[in-house]
């Protein structure tokens, strides 16, 4: 399927690993000029001339605007924004163990960073007249889990924000959609200090067993790959989804069993 993305300009946040790296790689392979923002850019430095890495702290108040400014200055505008940056820290001590700092950290990286990036990007997207915003949310937005209650709440707010924004920007030619993955085979889940390892340490279980249990209730019994999420991002960013806005796409192997 021809996506007609070649020559477009995209910004991807949290681009140095996991879903963000897969999205950056896939966009560049389609001929998109990608401004890839991350704290460290080592993993992005050898992706070729279509990728312009920018080292940036997206949790800082001015980091998101700096990233968007770099895109506009480097490539003369912006067509696609992929809000991917996010993170979580499981809390094994229960709700009362979660401090204000924990809540602020979760809300900043999972909600405020995308909000700030989007706010800086919107004038450039509107100027193009046919921009797209694709935001990576999570099934935890509507499947809240006590050990990650702060992350779940932040992702719920993020999905709500994107839905509301789609109504404002639709008449101006800018489409806004979200993707809600279940467990994805990324360092966030399976890497050192990741979710599986953290839960295993708290329960005395094996990290592999924790990972298996996370997808045991799904139909496919496996983790989604970052590349599968990236393919969905590309479709939503392209004109092939030209009348799709305000939608949330779940990619979880059938983990969510309600209609």
Secondary structure, DSSP 8 states (H G I E B T S, - for coil): -----TT-EEEEESTTSHHHHHHHHHHHHTT-EEEEEES--GGGTTS-TTEEEEE--TTSTTHHHHHHHHHHHHHSS-SEEEE--------TT-GGG--HHHHHHHHIIIIIHHHHHHHHHHHHHHHHTS-EEEEE--GGGTS--GGGHHHHHHHHHHHHHHHHHHHHHGGGT-EEEEEEE-SBSSHHHHSTTSHHHHHHHHHT--HHHHHHHHHTTSSS-S-B-HHHHHHHHHHHHSGGGTT--S-EEEESTT-----
